[in-house]
Amino acid sequence: MEGLQIKPRAGGKTRVTPDVRQRMVAVKKAHPECGPRRIADVLKLFPDSHQSIDCA
């Protein structure tokens, strides 16, 4: 019966530093049309710039 028991999922939410979270919130406020995945991708590519984000 061990195979039928519910097992906890591996992994979990990734933790971001307060600095990164603050930058993500600032980008979201400046570009509300962008989704969280797009914002995260752009911040990974260009960590110092959020003015040139194109979410279209």
N, C-alpha and C positions, 0 to 999 in steps of 0.2 A: 503494500500500500504506500510505500514511500514515494513512488512515482506520481501519485495522485495528489500529493500535498502541494499547497501553494508555496512557491519559493519567492523570496524577495528579488526584485530586479537588480541586475548589475548596474553599476554606474550611479549617476545622480546628476543633479543640477551642477553646472560648473559655477564656481565661485569667482566673482569679479571683484577687483579692488574698489574701494569707494571712489578713487580718482577716475577709473574707467567708467563706473556707473554714472558719475557726475557728467562726464563727457558725453555719454550716450543720451542722457536726459537733455542736455543742452542741444545736441543734434536733433533729437526728436521734436523739441520745441521750435527749432529753426526750420525744420523740414517735416511737418506732420504727415505728409504723404508717404514718407518712407516707413518701411516696416523694420522690426528689430533685427532681422537677419541681414538686411541691406546695410543698416547702420553699423552692425558689428563687422561686416565684410569691409566696408569702407574704412572704418577705424583701424582695422588690421593693416590695410594697405597704406593708408595715410594717417598715421596717428596724431599728427599735429594740425591737421586741416579738416574743418567740417564745412567750410564755405563753398566747396566745389562739388557737393554731393548732387548727383542727378538721379532721381528715383523714378523717372518716367519709364 
